[in-house]
Amino acid sequence: METILSLKNLDKKFGSVHAVNNLSFDIEKGNVYGILGPNGSGKSTTLGIILNVVNKTSGSFSWFDGSISTHEALKRVGAIIERPNFYPYMTAVQNLKLICKIKDVPYNKIDEKLKLVNLFERKDSKFKTYSLGMKQRLAIASALLNDPEILILDEPTNGLDPQGIHEIRKIIKEIASTGTTILLASHLLDEVEKVCTHVVVIRNGIKLYAGPVNGITATNGYFELNVDSDAKLLVSALEKHPSISDIKQEDDKFIATLENELSATEINNYLFKNGIVLSHLVKRMPSLEQQFLTLTNNN
Ligand SMILES: Nc1ncnc2c1ncn2[C@@H]1O[C@H](COP(=O)(O)OP(=O)(O)OP(=O)(O)O)[C@@H](O)[C@H]1O
């Protein structure tokens, strides 16, 4: 695995606000990473630091194994961290030609990138005639002009309608399928779930989880159960079972969280042997949303 970016104990304080708190994680080549957290959790500040537009307070980050300076490394990075800004009376192609000059990229990249973001048909329309979604797609095309190794996006679907959101997510997946590494910040769990392979969950600048998206749900699940008879007997039997770590009552049923793998048949047999006949038994896995809420609320 080739490491594109490595953050080590990164810290940022704005006066008394601890925006980024001892944050460490690695970005490996070819994956799609989401930094997921509620508003104000430090996502934009983190992106700002790694892109050299925000000064860190302490800690470190290194691009491409630290073999080159951040200034050189950023030439291999495409990023959109602010609202896209182009010349309103110029067409998409005219705007991109300007970017090509700044980035020293040949003009023949323009058509290729406009096709990738589905704007080729509208390439000669003035920027001011574009919808918000089209403006965002043009920004993506612009960030891709120099064939960056990693594309960084801050809340890429903010403010878009469902169709616009769908298009942007589809394009992000297409870009990823060509081998470009992607790092995006989002407060939307479903966005990260749909688009990303890996996620760093942060709250108040603190990392709560970093790893594969499906790793958040890597638990043994829980049982929902109930009895028509004496509930105390049920709770006491569950408490004695070595595979059950927690029991709580929710509405009209009991929730028994599993510490180890245990099947519904096994728990049913165990309880029956203890004189308990269940009126309700379901084994469930927590949804990503439940896990995310548990992570962000309890820490
Ligand atoms: N320039 C600044 N001066 C002072 N405080 C700041 C500054 N930039 C960010 N902050 C504070 O740092 C914290 C993290 O903000 P940041 O914008 O990084 O969060 P975020 O997760 O990107 O949130 P959002 O999704 O709302 O943009 C917030 O409490 C914010 O108010």
PDBQT file of the ligand as one rigid body, heavy atoms in Angstrom, charges set to zero:
ROOT
HETATM    1  N1  LIG A 301     -10.962  31.002  11.376  1.00  0.00    +0.000 N 
HETATM    2  C1  LIG A 301     -11.536  30.564  12.492  1.00  0.00    +0.000 A 
HETATM    3  N2  LIG A 301     -11.517  31.312  13.613  1.00  0.00    +0.000 NA
HETATM    4  C2  LIG A 301     -12.064  30.855  14.763  1.00  0.00    +0.000 A 
HETATM    5  N3  LIG A 301     -12.686  29.664  14.901  1.00  0.00    +0.000 NA
HETATM    6  C3  LIG A 301     -12.760  28.895  13.800  1.00  0.00    +0.000 A 
HETATM    7  C4  LIG A 301     -12.183  29.301  12.543  1.00  0.00    +0.000 A 
HETATM    8  N4  LIG A 301     -12.397  28.298  11.628  1.00  0.00    +0.000 NA
HETATM    9  C5  LIG A 301     -13.072  27.327  12.300  1.00  0.00    +0.000 A 
HETATM   10  N5  LIG A 301     -13.292  27.671  13.588  1.00  0.00    +0.000 N 
HETATM   11  C6  LIG A 301     -13.967  26.849  14.617  1.00  0.00    +0.000 C 
HETATM   12  O1  LIG A 301     -13.344  25.574  14.625  1.00  0.00    +0.000 OA
HETATM   13  C7  LIG A 301     -14.328  24.545  14.813  1.00  0.00    +0.000 C 
HETATM   14  C8  LIG A 301     -14.247  23.566  13.643  1.00  0.00    +0.000 C 
HETATM   15  O2  LIG A 301     -14.712  24.215  12.466  1.00  0.00    +0.000 OA
HETATM   16  P1  LIG A 301     -14.692  23.527  11.017  1.00  0.00    +0.000 P 
HETATM   17  O3  LIG A 301     -15.208  24.521  10.037  1.00  0.00    +0.000 OA
HETATM   18  O4  LIG A 301     -13.372  22.919  10.782  1.00  0.00    +0.000 OA
HETATM   19  O5  LIG A 301     -15.752  22.363  11.219  1.00  0.00    +0.000 OA
HETATM   20  P2  LIG A 301     -16.517  21.511  10.116  1.00  0.00    +0.000 P 
HETATM   21  O6  LIG A 301     -16.589  20.145  10.660  1.00  0.00    +0.000 OA
HETATM   22  O7  LIG A 301     -15.884  21.700   8.794  1.00  0.00    +0.000 OA
HETATM   23  O8  LIG A 301     -17.945  22.168  10.168  1.00  0.00    +0.000 OA
HETATM   24  P3  LIG A 301     -18.927  22.585   8.981  1.00  0.00    +0.000 P 
HETATM   25  O9  LIG A 301     -19.450  21.313   8.411  1.00  0.00    +0.000 OA
HETATM   26  O10 LIG A 301     -19.965  23.385   9.708  1.00  0.00    +0.000 OA
HETATM   27  O11 LIG A 301     -18.072  23.407   8.041  1.00  0.00    +0.000 OA
HETATM   28  C9  LIG A 301     -15.668  25.261  14.932  1.00  0.00    +0.000 C 
HETATM   29  O12 LIG A 301     -15.956  25.404  16.302  1.00  0.00    +0.000 OA
HETATM   30  C10 LIG A 301     -15.406  26.594  14.266  1.00  0.00    +0.000 C 
HETATM   31  O13 LIG A 301     -16.248  27.580  14.798  1.00  0.00    +0.000 OA
ENDROOT
TORSDOF 0
